[in-house]
Amino acid sequence: MPLETSPETPVPVRTVSNLLAGWIGRLGAVWVEGQVTQCTRRPGTRTAFITLRDTAADMSLSVTVPADLLDALAPPLREGTQVVVHARPSFWPERGSLSMRADDVRPVGVGALLARLEELKRVLAAEGLFDRERKKPLPFLPHVVGLVCGRASAAERDVVENARRRWPAVQFRIEEVAVQGPSAVTEVVDALRRLDRDREVDVIVLTRGGGSVEDLLPFSNEAMVRAVAQAATPVVSAIGHEVDAPLVDLAADVRASTPTDAARCVVPDLAEELAGLRTLRDRSRRAVVARVAREQARVDALRSRPVLAAPHRLLDEQAARVGADRERARTLLRHRLERAGDDVRHARARVTALSPAATLARGYAVVQTAAGVVVRDPADAPGGTALRLRLAEGELAAVSGARPPARRGRSGP
C-alpha cells in the first residue's frame, strides 16, 4: 500500500529506506544478462565489483561478486564479455544504495551468442530492416565521405589511402570511436548520427578490422543496426573480413568485404574513368566519322543520278516539248484561220452574187414609188407617178409617162 504523506505529515528517511529494502528484497534472486563494462578488485578483499551494461537500452547495473568466483572462470573475465549473472538485489538503507550480489557468473558461449544473433536477425528481418527496397544508391562522386572507425586504426588508413589513391580530391569527415568494448555501441551510434545530420556528408563508411565473434558483437547490436537502417545518408558497412557477417552488414545500403573494398565502393577510380572517357570519346569519334562517311556516300550517290548530275536537262526537255507544242498550236491556229478566211471569202462571194447590188452593177435599176413600193408591173405606175430609180451608184427621180404599146414576144417593163 502506498504511504499516506503530505507536507504536513512527512515520513522520515529511515522509513522510506526500510520500505525500499523490503520491496527490493521481495524480488529474490534473478538471472541477469549484460556486458561487462568494468571489473574492479580491491587489494586485500575477497570481493570484486563488476558493472553490467545493457547496450540496447544504455543502462548499467552494479554487481558484487566473490573474488574466488571470478578466479574460477576460464578464461578470466574481461571488459566487453557478455555474461549471465545469478544475483540477488539488496538495498542498503544506511547508504541509500542499491547493489546486486552474485553467486554465479557464466560467460555467454559463442554458440549461445550466435543463436541469439540469429533470433535477432529473424526479428529485424520480419520488420523489413534488411529489405532490398530500403537500400539507397550510393552517389557516383561524393564530395565528402563520413568515416566511422577505430582510433588510429588500420581500417581508417586502408579506407583513406585507397580512396585518395583512386580519387585524390575526395574529402573525409572522420569520427574516431571505440569499435569494441562496452562503449562501442554508444560511440558508434552517436558518431553515425552526427555524420547523418551533416548536410555536406554524401555517404558514410562504417568500418573496423577483423576480430573474434565477441569483438564484432557490438556491430550486431540491435541499437546499432536500427541506427544504420534509419540513417538518411547511404551507409557502407565494412566490418571485419569476407567471412565476418555482423547484422549491420544486412542493414547497410552496401556491404563491403574489407575496408579496402569500401574505398572502391564509395569513390570511382580516376584512371579508370579517364580511360573510360577516352574510350567513349574514340567510340563517339568513330561513330561520327562513320555516319558522316555514310551520309557523304548517300549524297554522292544522289548527285551521280542524271536528275541531279544535269538538272537543266530535264528543263531543256520540258522547254523543247513546250516549244514543239507551241509551234504545233501556232500551225494549227494558222491553218484554222486560213480555212476560216477561205470560208468567209466564199460566203462573201456567194452573198455578193446573190445581192441586188450586183445586179444593179450590171446596169439594172430598181423602180420604186415615192412610198418605197417596188414597181413590178407598169400598171403599178400609171402616167405621172413619181418614181425613184435605184441604181448601182445612187438614185434618180423620175415620173412615169404614158404606157407604150406592147411588143409581140416581149414581156416585162
C-alpha positions as a printed NumPy array, in Angstrom:
array([[   0.   ,    0.   ,    0.   ],
       [   1.341,    3.479,   -0.774],
       [   2.333,    5.676,    2.092],
       [  -0.04 ,    8.407,    3.093],
       [   2.166,   11.501,    3.268],
       [   1.769,   15.244,    2.91 ],
       [   3.89 ,   18.351,    3.512],
       [   2.444,   18.486,    6.991],
       [   2.88 ,   14.776,    7.752],
       [   6.115,   13.613,    6.084],
       [   7.849,   10.344,    6.91 ],
       [  11.49 ,   10.08 ,    7.959],
       [  14.23 ,    8.804,    5.66 ],
       [  14.612,    5.567,    7.608],
       [  11.008,    4.673,    6.922],
       [  11.392,    5.114,    3.166],
       [  14.747,    3.276,    3.185],
       [  13.354,    0.352,    5.104],
       [  10.329,    0.142,    2.821],
       [  12.606,    0.204,   -0.246],
       [  14.76 ,   -2.515,    1.241],
       [  11.679,   -4.631,    1.92 ],
       [  10.208,   -4.137,   -1.558],
       [  13.513,   -4.878,   -3.317],
       [  14.123,   -7.885,   -1.102],
       [  10.869,   -9.451,   -2.335],
       [  12.294,   -9.605,   -5.865],
       [  14.522,  -12.502,   -4.909],
       [  17.417,  -13.855,   -6.945],
       [  17.241,  -13.297,  -10.725],
       [  19.321,  -14.197,  -13.755],
       [  20.607,  -11.038,  -15.447],
       [  22.383,  -10.803,  -18.805],
       [  24.656,   -7.924,  -19.74 ],
       [  28.033,   -6.829,  -20.965],
       [  30.859,   -6.337,  -18.514],
       [  31.959,   -2.731,  -18.783],
       [  34.094,   -2.573,  -15.614],
       [  35.689,   -5.087,  -13.29 ],
       [  37.308,   -3.825,  -10.07 ],
       [  39.083,   -5.839,   -7.42 ],
       [  40.223,   -4.099,   -4.272],
       [  43.518,   -5.342,   -2.818],
       [  43.145,   -7.328,    0.372],
       [  39.422,   -8.01 ,   -0.068],
       [  37.561,  -11.087,   -1.179],
       [  35.016,   -9.087,   -3.086],
       [  35.059,   -7.757,   -6.672],
       [  32.753,   -5.274,   -8.328],
       [  31.59 ,   -5.543,  -11.896],
       [  29.308,   -3.254,  -13.895],
       [  26.829,   -4.834,  -16.275],
       [  25.502,   -2.793,  -19.118],
       [  22.505,   -3.278,  -21.376],
       [  23.828,   -1.848,  -24.642],
       [  20.424,   -1.759,  -26.266],
       [  18.91 ,    0.423,  -23.54 ],
       [  22.136,    2.13 ,  -22.416],
       [  21.546,    1.148,  -18.748],
       [  24.05 ,   -0.129,  -16.202],
       [  23.847,   -2.138,  -13.012],
       [  26.494,   -2.627,  -10.312],
       [  27.065,   -6.253,   -9.173],
       [  29.15 ,   -7.512,   -6.236],
       [  30.912,  -10.807,   -6.972],
       [  33.043,  -13.01 ,   -4.662],
       [  36.645,  -12.835,   -5.851],
       [  37.087,  -16.609,   -5.745],
       [  34.105,  -16.928,   -8.147],
       [  35.9  ,  -14.729,  -10.677],
       [  39.171,  -16.583,  -10.155],
       [  37.48 ,  -19.829,  -11.08 ],
       [  36.41 ,  -18.525,  -14.507],
       [  38.401,  -19.713,  -17.506],
       [  39.237,  -17.676,  -19.458],
       [  39.4  ,  -14.797,  -16.997],
       [  36.579,  -12.307,  -17.104],
       [  37.457,   -9.127,  -19.016],
       [  35.681,   -5.984,  -20.1  ],
       [  33.367,   -6.464,  -23.061],
       [  32.461,  -10.045,  -22.191],
       [  28.796,  -10.949,  -22.38 ],
       [  27.786,  -12.767,  -19.174],
       [  24.785,  -14.163,  -17.361],
       [  24.768,  -13.469,  -13.609],
       [  22.623,  -15.017,  -10.906],
       [  22.271,  -12.293,   -8.278],
       [  20.016,  -11.044,   -5.533],
       [  19.272,   -7.296,   -5.273],
       [  19.963,   -5.562,   -1.981],
       [  19.214,   -2.07 ,   -0.776],
       [  21.477,   -0.633,    1.927],
       [  19.387,    1.752,    3.993],
       [  22.46 ,    3.267,    5.676],
       [  23.981,    4.395,    2.357],
       [  20.785,    4.578,    0.329],
       [  22.411,    2.492,   -2.41 ],
       [  21.267,   -0.459,   -4.453],
       [  23.542,   -3.357,   -5.341],
       [  23.299,   -6.867,   -6.71 ],
       [  25.207,   -9.702,   -5.023],
       [  26.042,  -12.518,   -7.417],
       [  26.551,  -16.137,   -6.539],
       [  27.08 ,  -17.374,  -10.1  ],
       [  28.694,  -15.826,  -13.188],
       [  28.567,  -17.568,  -16.577],
       [  30.123,  -16.137,  -19.729],
       [  27.817,  -16.49 ,  -22.702],
       [  29.357,  -19.005,  -25.108],
       [  29.843,  -18.419,  -28.823],
       [  27.121,  -20.888,  -29.669],
       [  24.621,  -19.113,  -27.471],
       [  25.676,  -15.751,  -28.879],
       [  25.2  ,  -16.956,  -32.438],
       [  21.804,  -18.398,  -31.591],
       [  20.709,  -15.102,  -30.087],
       [  22.048,  -13.224,  -33.105],
       [  20.05 ,  -15.489,  -35.395],
       [  16.907,  -14.789,  -33.408],
       [  17.573,  -11.038,  -33.521],
       [  18.26 ,  -11.321,  -37.238],
       [  14.922,  -13.06 ,  -37.752],
       [  13.048,  -10.389,  -35.782],
       [  14.685,   -7.476,  -37.595],
       [  14.18 ,   -9.118,  -40.98 ],
       [  10.488,   -9.535,  -40.186],
       [  10.328,   -5.778,  -39.54 ],
       [  11.77 ,   -5.13 ,  -43.009],
       [  15.079,   -3.6  ,  -41.89 ],
       [  17.002,   -5.768,  -44.35 ],
       [  14.684,   -5.369,  -47.362],
       [  16.335,   -4.529,  -50.66 ],
       [  13.708,   -1.865,  -51.376],
       [  15.04 ,    0.184,  -48.449],
       [  18.586,    0.305,  -49.841],
       [  19.697,    3.732,  -51.016],
       [  22.002,    4.087,  -54.036],
       [  25.495,    5.466,  -53.471],
       [  26.392,    8.796,  -55.099],
       [  28.671,    8.488,  -58.114],
       [  31.13 ,   11.099,  -56.871],
       [  30.688,   12.077,  -53.19 ],
       [  32.045,   15.452,  -52.152],
       [  32.563,   14.464,  -48.52 ],
       [  32.797,   10.92 ,  -47.136],
       [  31.959,   10.326,  -43.49 ],
       [  34.127,    7.675,  -41.841],
       [  33.366,    5.96 ,  -38.527],
       [  36.371,    3.902,  -37.432],
       [  38.63 ,    2.992,  -34.547],
       [  41.216,    5.394,  -33.232],
       [  44.381,    5.323,  -35.369],
       [  43.227,    2.04 ,  -36.853],
       [  44.499,    0.185,  -39.89 ],
       [  40.964,    0.19 ,  -41.269],
       [  40.993,    4.003,  -41.303],
       [  44.291,    4.058,  -43.217],
       [  43.019,    1.483,  -45.702],
       [  39.875,    3.447,  -46.497],
       [  41.5  ,    6.896,  -46.652],
       [  44.621,    5.917,  -48.575],
       [  42.85 ,    3.739,  -51.117],
       [  40.097,    6.294,  -51.64 ],
       [  42.575,    9.127,  -52.198],
       [  44.648,    6.917,  -54.467],
       [  41.559,    6.364,  -56.588],
       [  40.209,    9.929,  -56.398],
       [  42.707,   12.452,  -54.944],
       [  40.122,   15.199,  -54.451],
       [  37.916,   13.224,  -52.058],
       [  37.391,   14.729,  -48.589],
       [  36.72 ,   12.903,  -45.327],
       [  34.9  ,   13.653,  -42.076],
       [  36.441,   11.137,  -39.703],
       [  34.804,   10.103,  -36.429],
       [  37.23 ,    8.03 ,  -34.353],
       [  35.369,    5.93 ,  -31.785],
       [  35.699,    2.74 ,  -29.78 ],
       [  34.865,   -0.165,  -32.101],
       [  34.829,   -2.827,  -29.386],
       [  34.169,   -2.944,  -25.71 ],
       [  31.379,   -1.604,  -23.527],
       [  31.193,    1.886,  -25.058],
       [  31.427,    0.809,  -28.695],
       [  27.709,    0.791,  -29.418],
       [  27.048,    4.214,  -27.89 ],
       [  30.035,    5.893,  -29.53 ],
       [  29.427,    4.396,  -32.952],
       [  25.72 ,    5.273,  -32.915],
       [  26.426,    8.852,  -31.801],
       [  29.098,    9.29 ,  -34.487],
       [  26.785,    7.843,  -37.121],
       [  24.005,   10.251,  -36.19 ],
       [  26.364,   13.254,  -36.205],
       [  27.53 ,   12.433,  -39.709],
       [  23.971,   11.751,  -40.824],
       [  22.947,   15.248,  -39.691],
       [  25.857,   16.847,  -41.58 ],
       [  24.436,   18.056,  -44.91 ],
       [  27.86 ,   18.044,  -46.56 ],
       [  28.384,   14.312,  -45.998],
       [  27.196,   12.325,  -49.03 ],
       [  27.999,    8.801,  -47.846],
       [  29.048,    7.203,  -44.534],
       [  31.516,    4.341,  -44.196],
       [  31.317,    2.259,  -41.019],
       [  34.478,    0.187,  -40.709],
       [  36.796,   -1.743,  -38.452],
       [  39.313,   -4.571,  -38.844],
       [  38.639,   -8.215,  -38.246],
       [  38.242,   -9.866,  -34.87 ],
       [  36.562,  -12.613,  -32.957],
       [  32.826,  -13.025,  -32.643],
       [  32.959,  -11.268,  -29.28 ],
       [  34.977,   -8.378,  -30.731],
       [  32.467,   -7.841,  -33.539],
       [  29.475,   -8.284,  -31.256],
       [  28.725,   -4.504,  -30.976],
       [  28.088,   -4.391,  -34.74 ],
       [  25.259,   -6.879,  -34.297],
       [  23.703,   -4.849,  -31.514],
       [  20.061,   -4.027,  -32.129],
       [  20.516,   -0.312,  -31.383],
       [  23.348,   -0.002,  -33.899],
       [  21.503,   -1.995,  -36.557],
       [  18.441,    0.245,  -36.205],
       [  20.589,    3.394,  -36.332],
       [  22.164,    2.213,  -39.603],
       [  18.784,    1.348,  -41.086],
       [  17.282,    4.718,  -40.087],
       [  20.129,    6.839,  -41.485],
       [  19.05 ,    9.161,  -44.304],
       [  22.593,    9.153,  -45.725],
       [  23.712,    5.997,  -47.6  ],
       [  25.804,    3.769,  -45.333],
       [  28.574,    1.397,  -46.419],
       [  29.413,   -1.336,  -43.922],
       [  32.993,   -2.694,  -43.953],
       [  33.262,   -4.71 ,  -40.766],
       [  35.943,   -7.347,  -40.489],
       [  36.728,   -9.521,  -43.485],
       [  34.841,  -11.561,  -46.022],
       [  33.9  ,  -14.296,  -43.558],
       [  32.606,  -11.861,  -40.922],
       [  28.902,  -11.065,  -41.18 ],
       [  27.596,   -8.784,  -38.411],
       [  23.987,   -7.665,  -38.648],
       [  24.895,   -4.091,  -39.653],
       [  26.054,   -5.563,  -42.978],
       [  22.459,   -6.555,  -43.673],
       [  21.01 ,   -3.187,  -42.648],
       [  23.61 ,   -1.092,  -44.514],
       [  22.881,    0.097,  -48.051],
       [  26.095,   -1.522,  -49.343],
       [  28.213,   -4.211,  -47.75 ],
       [  31.96 ,   -4.104,  -48.454],
       [  34.008,   -7.206,  -47.79 ],
       [  37.011,   -5.225,  -46.448],
       [  37.905,   -1.594,  -45.676],
       [  39.844,   -1.517,  -48.956],
       [  36.741,   -2.694,  -50.787],
       [  34.77 ,    0.091,  -49.08 ],
       [  37.112,    2.662,  -50.637],
       [  36.401,    1.137,  -54.05 ],
       [  32.672,    1.342,  -53.409],
       [  32.425,    4.992,  -52.392],
       [  34.682,    6.724,  -54.971],
       [  35.416,    5.965,  -58.623],
       [  38.91 ,    5.292,  -59.927],
       [  40.209,    8.413,  -61.668],
       [  42.435,    6.404,  -64.029],
       [  39.564,    4.086,  -64.94 ],
       [  37.195,    6.999,  -65.506],
       [  39.726,    8.799,  -67.708],
       [  40.305,    5.59 ,  -69.658],
       [  36.557,    5.161,  -69.992],
       [  36.197,    8.739,  -71.202],
       [  38.93 ,    8.199,  -73.782],
       [  37.245,    5.009,  -74.937],
       [  33.874,    6.726,  -75.206],
       [  35.431,    9.695,  -76.993],
       [  37.16 ,    7.422,  -79.519],
       [  33.977,    5.451,  -79.99 ],
       [  31.993,    8.651,  -80.495],
       [  34.559,    9.936,  -82.972],
       [  34.44 ,    6.69 ,  -84.945],
       [  30.665,    6.732,  -84.903],
       [  30.556,   10.335,  -86.145],
       [  33.146,    9.692,  -88.851],
       [  31.277,    6.588,  -89.998],
       [  27.989,    8.474,  -90.016],
       [  29.483,   11.352,  -91.996],
       [  31.027,    8.857,  -94.451],
       [  27.665,    7.124,  -94.93 ],
       [  25.884,   10.41 ,  -95.462],
       [  28.605,   11.568,  -97.859],
       [  28.216,    8.331,  -99.838],
       [  24.471,    8.895,  -99.993],
       [  24.979,   12.464, -101.188],
       [  27.478,   11.302, -103.811],
       [  25.042,    8.63 , -104.965],
       [  22.266,   11.185, -105.262],
       [  24.492,   13.63 , -107.066],
       [  25.528,   10.941, -109.564],
       [  21.939,   10.407, -110.689],
       [  21.066,   12.131, -114.011],
       [  18.393,   14.262, -112.447],
       [  20.953,   15.833, -110.119],
       [  24.083,   15.479, -112.258],
       [  22.494,   17.639, -115.027],
       [  19.325,   19.134, -113.559],
       [  18.94 ,   21.533, -116.567],
       [  18.481,   18.55 , -118.888],
       [  15.005,   17.937, -117.591],
       [  14.19 ,   21.615, -118.012],
       [  15.584,   21.563, -121.542],
       [  13.437,   18.562, -122.403],
       [  10.394,   20.242, -120.969],
       [  11.257,   23.501, -122.751],
       [  11.642,   21.64 , -126.089],
       [   8.319,   19.884, -125.505],
       [   6.633,   23.205, -124.694],
       [   8.22 ,   24.808, -127.8  ],
       [   7.039,   21.976, -130.032],
       [   3.547,   22.187, -128.557],
       [   3.573,   25.948, -129.137],
       [   4.656,   25.596, -132.776],
       [   2.07 ,   22.912, -133.35 ],
       [  -0.61 ,   25.114, -131.782],
       [   0.525,   28.086, -133.903],
       [   0.419,   25.962, -137.075],
       [  -2.99 ,   24.567, -136.225],
       [  -4.301,   28.053, -135.465],
       [  -2.884,   29.442, -138.707],
       [  -4.448,   26.643, -140.719],
       [  -7.725,   27.117, -138.893],
       [  -7.633,   30.863, -139.592],
       [  -6.787,   30.292, -143.25 ],
       [  -9.679,   27.878, -143.66 ],
       [ -11.974,   30.29 , -141.874],
       [ -10.773,   33.122, -144.165],
       [ -11.472,   30.992, -147.22 ],
       [ -14.91 ,   30.217, -145.862],
       [ -15.559,   33.908, -145.304],
       [ -14.407,   34.783, -148.837],
       [ -16.542,   32.058, -150.338],
       [ -19.532,   33.17 , -148.297],
       [ -18.943,   36.78 , -149.288],
       [ -18.69 ,   35.814, -152.922],
       [ -21.966,   33.914, -152.682],
       [ -23.591,   36.761, -150.805],
       [ -22.225,   39.216, -153.367],
       [ -23.512,   37.097, -156.219],
       [ -26.941,   36.951, -154.647],
       [ -27.016,   40.651, -153.638],
       [ -29.272,   43.088, -155.625],
       [ -26.332,   45.437, -155.695],
       [ -24.509,   43.076, -158.02 ],
       [ -27.464,   43.072, -160.336],
       [ -27.552,   46.855, -160.217],
       [ -23.877,   46.916, -161.031],
       [ -24.643,   45.155, -164.3  ],
       [ -26.895,   48.081, -165.376],
       [ -30.154,   47.169, -163.849],
       [ -32.24 ,   49.545, -161.715],
       [ -34.923,   49.113, -159.063],
       [ -38.035,   51.244, -159.63 ],
       [ -39.89 ,   52.276, -156.51 ],
       [ -42.782,   54.587, -155.884],
       [ -42.401,   57.51 , -153.554],
       [ -43.779,   55.22 , -150.831],
       [ -40.927,   52.806, -151.419],
       [ -43.024,   50.12 , -153.103],
       [ -41.133,   48.247, -155.803],
       [ -42.809,   48.602, -159.167],
       [ -43.053,   45.253, -160.902],
       [ -45.854,   45.94 , -163.302],
       [ -46.409,   49.053, -165.437],
       [ -49.919,   49.074, -164.152],
       [ -48.489,   49.82 , -160.744],
       [ -47.187,   53.196, -162.031],
       [ -49.745,   54.995, -164.227],
       [ -48.624,   58.057, -166.094],
       [ -47.475,   60.915, -163.931],
       [ -46.483,   58.705, -160.977],
       [ -43.404,   59.973, -159.127],
       [ -40.793,   57.278, -159.127],
       [ -37.354,   56.596, -157.579],
       [ -34.814,   54.779, -159.621],
       [ -32.199,   52.987, -157.522],
       [ -29.008,   52.486, -159.453],
       [ -25.755,   50.853, -158.528],
       [ -24.127,   54.185, -157.745],
       [ -27.153,   56.154, -156.431],
       [ -30.767,   57.136, -157.065],
       [ -32.673,   59.137, -159.663],
       [ -36.136,   60.768, -159.575],
       [ -38.473,   60.19 , -162.465],
       [ -42.094,   60.458, -163.458],
       [ -43.871,   57.665, -165.282],
       [ -45.199,   58.529, -168.731],
       [ -47.857,   57.038, -170.98 ],
       [ -47.645,   53.31 , -171.343],
       [ -46.153,   52.359, -174.693],
       [ -47.795,   49.712, -176.836],
       [ -46.78 ,   46.22 , -176.021],
       [ -44.366,   44.444, -178.336],
       [ -45.04 ,   40.979, -179.528],
       [ -42.857,   38.437, -177.931],
       [ -41.643,   40.758, -175.222],
       [ -42.903,   40.908, -171.739],
       [ -41.917,   42.834, -168.732],
       [ -41.489,   46.588, -168.191]])
